[in-house]
Amino acid sequence: MKITLATDDSIRLEQTGGPMTIEAHSADQLYSPFHMLASGLAFCTHSVLSSWASHAKLDAGDLTIGVKWVFAEKPHRVGSMDLTIVWPSLPETRTSAAERTAALCAVHATLTHLPSITTKVER
């Protein structure tokens, strides 16, 4: 798997056949916490779709996932995320099923049904 930092507010995940790598277009581009959040969503979605494809006897070798986000102003946070599934070999008749399957990703569910978060400082 390869995660490419496409921009400061988007990533692309694609299969490469080797260990997971993270690449940027320049040495100045940092892998931010927001890239990490998007990477988790992309990786989870890819895993769910790959598993579904295997059971459905579909080729997922050309499956890529893109995630782009937009910041909200106050408080500074991710306000929205757009997930794009690029899958040229997917039969058109399976598009709706793939969209429903992508929504089964546990990270997707976590982001759409917000968890409670507690913070505790220990010494």
C-alpha positions as CSV (number, residue, x, y, z in Angstrom):
1,M,0.0,0.0,0.0
2,K,1.1,3.5,-0.7
3,I,-0.3,6.7,0.8
4,T,0.5,9.8,-1.2
5,L,0.1,13.2,0.4
6,A,-1.6,14.8,-2.7
7,T,-2.0,18.2,-1.1
8,D,-2.1,19.8,2.4
9,D,-5.7,18.7,2.6
10,S,-5.9,15.4,0.6
11,I,-4.3,12.0,0.3
12,R,-4.5,9.0,-2.1
13,L,-4.2,5.4,-1.1
14,E,-3.3,2.8,-3.7
15,Q,-2.0,-0.8,-3.8
16,T,1.6,-1.3,-4.6
17,G,2.2,-4.9,-3.6
18,G,4.8,-4.1,-0.9
19,P,4.8,-2.7,2.7
20,M,2.8,0.4,3.4
21,T,4.7,3.6,2.5
22,I,3.9,7.3,2.8
23,E,5.2,9.6,0.1
24,A,5.0,13.3,-0.5
25,H,5.6,15.4,-3.6
26,S,8.4,17.3,-1.8
27,A,10.5,16.9,1.3
28,D,8.9,20.0,2.8
29,Q,5.4,18.4,3.0
30,L,4.7,17.0,6.4
31,Y,2.5,14.1,7.3
32,S,0.1,16.0,9.5
33,P,-2.4,14.6,12.0
34,F,-5.1,15.4,9.5
35,H,-3.3,13.3,6.9
36,M,-3.2,10.5,9.5
37,L,-6.9,10.8,10.1
38,A,-7.7,10.6,6.3
39,S,-5.2,7.7,5.9
40,G,-7.1,5.7,8.6
41,L,-10.4,6.3,6.8
42,A,-8.8,5.4,3.4
43,F,-7.1,2.3,4.7
44,C,-10.2,1.0,6.4
45,T,-12.4,1.7,3.4
46,H,-9.9,-0.1,1.1
47,S,-9.7,-3.1,3.4
48,V,-13.5,-3.4,3.5
49,L,-13.9,-3.0,-0.2
50,S,-11.1,-5.5,-0.9
51,S,-12.7,-8.1,1.3
52,W,-16.1,-7.6,-0.3
53,A,-14.5,-7.8,-3.8
54,S,-12.8,-11.1,-2.9
55,H,-16.1,-12.6,-1.8
56,A,-17.9,-11.2,-4.9
57,K,-15.1,-12.5,-7.2
58,L,-14.2,-9.0,-8.3
59,D,-10.7,-7.7,-9.1
60,A,-9.7,-4.9,-6.7
61,G,-6.2,-4.6,-8.0
62,D,-6.9,-1.1,-9.5
63,L,-8.8,0.2,-6.5
64,T,-7.6,3.5,-5.1
65,I,-9.1,5.7,-2.4
66,G,-8.9,9.5,-2.2
67,V,-9.8,11.5,0.8
68,K,-10.0,15.3,0.8
69,W,-11.1,17.4,3.8
70,V,-12.2,21.0,4.5
71,F,-11.5,22.7,7.7
72,A,-14.1,24.3,9.8
73,E,-13.2,27.7,11.2
74,K,-14.2,27.5,14.9
75,P,-13.0,25.5,16.5
76,H,-10.2,24.6,14.1
77,R,-11.0,21.1,13.0
78,V,-12.0,19.0,10.0
79,G,-15.5,20.2,9.0
80,S,-16.1,17.7,6.2
81,M,-14.4,14.9,4.4
82,D,-15.0,13.7,0.8
83,L,-14.1,10.1,0.1
84,T,-13.6,9.1,-3.6
85,I,-13.4,5.5,-4.7
86,V,-11.6,5.1,-8.0
87,W,-12.1,1.6,-9.3
88,P,-12.0,1.4,-13.1
89,S,-12.6,-2.4,-13.3
90,L,-15.7,-2.3,-11.1
91,P,-18.7,-3.3,-13.1
92,E,-21.2,-0.4,-13.3
93,T,-23.9,-2.6,-11.9
94,R,-21.9,-3.0,-8.7
95,T,-21.4,0.8,-8.0
96,S,-24.2,1.2,-5.5
97,A,-23.1,-2.0,-3.6
98,A,-19.6,-0.7,-3.4
99,E,-20.8,2.6,-2.0
100,R,-22.9,0.8,0.6
101,T,-19.9,-1.5,1.4
102,A,-17.5,1.4,1.9
103,A,-19.9,2.8,4.5
104,L,-19.3,-0.3,6.6
105,C,-15.8,0.7,7.4
106,A,-15.5,1.0,11.2
107,V,-13.5,4.3,10.9
108,H,-16.3,5.7,8.7
109,A,-18.8,4.7,11.4
110,T,-16.7,6.3,14.1
111,L,-16.5,9.6,12.2
112,T,-20.3,9.6,11.5
113,H,-21.2,8.6,15.1
114,L,-18.8,10.6,17.2
115,P,-17.3,8.8,20.2
116,S,-17.0,10.5,23.5
117,I,-13.5,11.5,24.3
118,T,-12.0,12.1,27.8
119,T,-8.7,13.7,28.6
120,K,-6.8,13.0,31.8
121,V,-3.4,14.3,32.9
122,E,-1.5,12.0,35.1
123,R,1.7,12.6,37.1
